[in-house]
């Protein structure tokens, strides 16, 4: 009875436990009176869709969507929404903006629908100040607009990245001197969030999104993404199904008691040496079921670059020729994470 009651209480805890407070403000503006755009609302909808839930369908961000046409995105409404986003003690506060960007000698602007000469919209310094003043543990700013790099090099801090408050990450579609073309940056960010930027455990971070976008655009593209951050803890924006089950990752310290040690293989690791796989003329198959199961785990670890065969190109030949396998540098990193009980 006591055990059953404990199990029931644990189920209730899992069901009703408070989820991390993760807020996102997603803005997309198409209908500028003098210079309309076509894809910004669609970009915003794509970002909202991918942020709303993790890969397994569990809720992720509580997202407020502002789009025009649809909503009135003036200086006042955008300022109010940004202020509300960065208020409170949230775990993560994320701003995404897709629309026109503008820059002059005073800095960069997120252009709103009521833009006029000398009053183009919300200044990027205003956005940054709101993030600096925020008590949220992590603040993330993602801008897909021309001259968006001005937010990563704002007038209030210049290029002094050390002045960025702890927990703030800024990812922009272009440098402050560059235009950002529709249909380039945001689709890459969406792909990254859908899994392209996931690590072995299925976590997607601001840094991994930047790495994904940066590599996809290439050094010769007309716009280059900018990323600046000051973080001291791991921040995952979204998770997907791990590329390797955590249970398998935890076996790294079992298969490699020390990270420099090689795991010796032999033909008994290879399932093709089993009774079902060998011709009936071979009476004594040498495959060992326990070692075959280990080999399956090792093959998974090889597929994500954590383990590599020694002296052979493939694990099959390493086993058949009684060679070994070892951890890669990345494998040693995950070995340490397992050893420290972080996985």
C-alpha positions in Angstrom: 0.0 0.0 0.0 2.8 2.4 0.9 4.7 1.7 -2.3 1.5 2.2 -4.4 0.8 5.5 -2.6 4.3 6.8 -3.3 4.1 5.8 -7.0 0.7 7.6 -7.2 2.2 10.7 -5.6 5.1 10.7 -8.0 2.7 10.5 -11.0 0.7 13.4 -9.7 4.0 15.4 -9.2 5.0 14.7 -12.8 1.6 15.7 -14.0 1.2 19.0 -12.1 4.8 20.1 -11.6 5.5 23.7 -12.6 7.0 23.9 -16.1 9.9 26.3 -16.6 8.7 29.8 -17.4 9.7 30.4 -21.0 8.2 33.4 -22.8 8.6 34.3 -26.5 7.5 37.4 -28.4 7.4 36.7 -32.1 6.9 39.7 -34.5 6.5 39.7 -38.2 5.6 42.7 -40.3 4.7 42.7 -44.0 2.4 45.6 -44.6 4.6 48.7 -44.4 2.7 51.5 -46.1 5.6 52.6 -48.3 7.7 49.5 -48.7 5.8 46.2 -48.0 7.4 42.9 -47.5 6.1 39.4 -48.4 7.7 36.8 -46.2 8.0 38.2 -42.7 4.6 37.1 -41.3 5.2 33.6 -42.7 8.7 33.6 -41.0 7.1 34.6 -37.7 4.5 31.9 -37.9 7.2 29.3 -38.6 9.2 30.4 -35.6 6.2 30.4 -33.3 5.2 26.9 -34.5 8.7 25.4 -33.8 9.0 27.2 -30.4 5.6 26.3 -29.1 6.6 22.6 -28.4 9.6 20.4 -28.1 10.2 17.6 -30.5 8.1 15.1 -28.5 5.2 17.5 -28.4 5.6 18.7 -24.8 4.9 22.4 -24.3 8.0 24.7 -24.6 7.5 28.5 -24.9 4.4 30.5 -24.2 4.4 32.6 -27.3 2.8 36.0 -28.0 2.5 36.6 -31.8 2.4 40.1 -33.3 1.9 40.2 -37.1 1.0 42.8 -39.6 -1.3 42.5 -41.4 -3.3 41.1 -38.5 -2.2 43.3 -35.6 -1.3 46.9 -35.3 2.5 46.9 -34.8 3.2 50.5 -34.0 6.1 51.9 -32.0 3.9 52.0 -28.9 2.5 48.4 -29.3 5.9 47.0 -30.0 7.5 48.8 -27.1 4.8 47.6 -24.8 5.1 44.0 -25.9 8.9 44.1 -25.5 8.6 45.5 -22.0 6.1 42.8 -21.1 8.4 40.1 -22.5 11.4 41.1 -20.4 9.4 41.7 -17.2 9.2 39.0 -14.5 11.5 36.3 -13.3 11.3 34.0 -16.3 13.7 31.2 -17.1 14.0 32.4 -20.7 12.7 35.5 -22.5 13.1 35.3 -26.3 12.4 38.1 -28.8 12.2 37.3 -32.5 11.6 40.1 -35.1 11.2 39.9 -38.8 10.6 43.1 -40.8 12.4 46.2 -41.9 15.5 47.4 -40.1 17.0 50.8 -40.4 20.3 52.4 -39.2 21.6 56.0 -38.9 24.2 57.8 -36.9 22.2 57.2 -33.7 22.1 53.4 -34.1 19.7 50.7 -35.4 15.9 50.6 -35.5 13.2 47.9 -35.7 10.9 49.6 -38.2 7.2 49.7 -37.2 4.1 50.3 -39.4 3.9 53.9 -38.3 7.5 54.8 -39.2 8.2 58.3 -40.2 11.4 60.2 -41.1 13.5 60.6 -38.0 11.2 58.3 -36.0 11.5 55.0 -37.8 10.4 52.7 -35.0 11.8 51.1 -31.8 15.5 51.5 -31.4 17.7 48.4 -31.0 19.3 50.1 -28.0 15.8 50.2 -26.4 15.5 46.4 -27.0 18.9 45.8 -25.5 18.2 48.0 -22.5 15.0 46.1 -21.8 17.0 42.8 -21.9 19.7 44.3 -19.7 17.2 45.4 -17.1 15.3 42.0 -17.2 15.4 39.6 -14.3 14.9 36.7 -16.7 17.7 34.1 -16.3 18.3 33.9 -20.0 17.5 36.6 -22.6 17.6 35.7 -26.3 17.3 38.3 -29.1 16.9 37.0 -32.7 16.6 39.7 -35.4 15.9 39.0 -39.1 16.1 42.5 -40.6 18.5 44.7 -42.4 21.3 46.3 -40.3 20.3 43.9 -37.4 23.9 43.7 -36.4 23.5 47.1 -34.9 21.9 45.4 -31.9 25.0 43.3 -31.4 27.2 46.4 -31.5 24.8 49.0 -29.9 25.8 52.6 -29.2 25.4 52.0 -25.4 28.2 49.4 -25.2 30.0 49.6 -28.5 31.9 46.4 -29.2 32.6 45.7 -25.5 31.0 42.2 -25.3 32.0 42.0 -21.7 29.4 44.6 -20.9 26.6 42.3 -22.1 24.7 41.2 -19.0 25.1 37.6 -18.0 22.5 35.4 -19.7 22.1 37.5 -22.8 22.5 36.1 -26.3 22.0 38.1 -29.5 21.7 36.5 -33.0 21.2 38.7 -36.0 20.8 38.0 -39.7 23.4 40.5 -40.9 26.1 42.9 -39.8 25.0 46.5 -39.0 26.2 47.6 -42.5 24.4 44.8 -44.4 21.0 44.2 -45.8 19.1 41.0 -44.9 17.3 39.3 -47.7 13.9 37.6 -47.3 13.9 33.9 -47.2 17.5 33.4 -46.1 18.1 33.7 -42.4 14.8 32.6 -40.7 14.4 29.3 -42.7 17.9 28.3 -41.5 16.9 29.2 -37.9 13.8 27.1 -38.2 15.8 24.2 -39.6 18.2 24.5 -36.8 15.4 24.5 -34.2 13.8 21.5 -35.8 16.9 19.5 -35.2 19.7 20.6 -37.5 21.5 22.3 -34.6 20.8 19.6 -32.0 23.6 18.0 -30.0 23.8 14.2 -29.3 21.4 14.6 -26.4 18.8 16.5 -28.6 19.4 20.0 -27.1 19.4 23.1 -29.3 21.2 26.2 -27.9 21.6 29.8 -29.2 25.2 29.0 -30.0 24.4 25.8 -31.9 21.8 27.7 -34.0 24.4 30.3 -34.9 26.9 27.6 -35.8 24.3 26.0 -38.1 23.4 29.3 -39.8 27.0 30.4 -40.1 28.1 27.3 -41.8 25.0 27.3 -44.1 25.6 30.8 -45.3 29.3 30.5 -46.1 32.0 33.2 -46.0 31.2 34.7 -49.4 27.5 35.4 -48.9 26.3 39.0 -49.0 25.0 38.8 -45.5 26.7 37.3 -42.5 25.1 36.4 -39.2 26.3 38.0 -36.0 26.3 36.2 -32.6 27.3 37.7 -29.2 26.7 36.1 -25.9 27.6 36.2 -22.2 26.4 33.0 -20.6 27.7 30.9 -17.8 25.2 28.1 -17.9 23.8 25.7 -20.4 20.6 27.0 -22.1 18.5 24.8 -24.3 15.9 26.5 -26.4 14.3 23.3 -27.7 14.9 19.6 -27.4 14.3 16.8 -29.9 14.6 13.0 -29.7 18.2 12.3 -28.7 20.3 10.9 -31.5 21.6 8.4 -29.0 19.4 7.3 -26.0 20.7 8.7 -22.7 20.9 5.1 -21.3 23.4 4.3 -24.1 25.4 7.5 -23.4 25.7 6.6 -19.8 27.5 3.3 -20.8 30.5 5.3 -22.0 32.1 5.1 -18.6 31.3 1.3 -18.6 32.8 0.6 -22.0 35.7 3.0 -21.4 36.6 3.0 -17.7 39.1 5.8 -18.4 38.7 8.1 -21.5 42.2 7.1 -22.8 41.5 3.4 -22.7 40.7 1.4 -25.8 37.9 -1.1 -25.9 39.2 -4.4 -27.3 37.1 -6.1 -29.9 37.1 -9.6 -31.3 34.9 -11.7 -33.8 32.5 -12.6 -31.0 31.2 -9.0 -31.1 29.9 -9.4 -34.7 26.3 -10.6 -35.0 27.0 -12.1 -38.4 28.9 -14.8 -36.6 25.7 -15.9 -34.9 23.9 -19.3 -35.4 21.2 -17.6 -37.5 23.6 -15.9 -39.8 26.2 -18.6 -40.4 25.8 -21.5 -42.8 24.5 -24.7 -41.2 27.9 -26.3 -41.9 29.4 -24.2 -39.1 28.4 -26.0 -35.9 29.9 -23.7 -33.3 29.1 -20.0 -34.0 31.3 -17.6 -32.1 29.0 -14.6 -31.6 28.5 -13.8 -28.0 25.1 -12.3 -27.3 26.4 -10.0 -24.6 29.2 -8.7 -26.8 26.8 -8.3 -29.7 24.6 -6.0 -27.6 27.7 -4.0 -26.6 28.6 -3.8 -30.3 25.2 -2.4 -31.1 25.7 0.4 -28.5 29.2 1.1 -29.8 27.9 1.3 -33.4 25.4 4.0 -32.2 28.2 5.9 -30.6 30.3 5.7 -33.7 27.4 7.1 -35.8 27.4 10.3 -33.8 31.2 10.7 -33.7 31.8 9.7 -30.1 33.7 6.4 -30.8 36.0 5.4 -33.7 37.6 2.1 -34.6 41.4 1.8 -34.2 43.3 0.7 -37.3 40.3 -0.1 -39.4 37.8 2.0 -41.3 34.7 0.2 -40.0 33.7 -1.4 -36.7 32.9 -4.7 -38.6 36.5 -5.1 -39.6 37.8 -3.9 -36.2 35.9 -6.8 -34.7 36.7 -9.4 -37.3 40.4 -8.5 -37.1 40.4 -8.3 -33.3 41.3 -4.6 -33.3 39.9 -2.0 -30.8 37.8 1.2 -30.7 38.4 4.3 -28.7 36.7 7.6 -27.7 37.0 10.6 -30.0 37.7 14.0 -28.5 33.9 14.6 -28.5 33.4 11.2 -27.0 35.8 12.1 -24.1 33.7 15.3 -23.5 30.5 13.2 -23.2 32.4 10.7 -21.0 33.2 13.5 -18.6 29.5 14.6 -18.6 28.4 11.1 -17.7 31.1 10.8 -15.1 30.0 14.1 -13.5 26.4 12.8 -13.6 25.2 15.5 -15.9 23.6 13.0 -18.3 
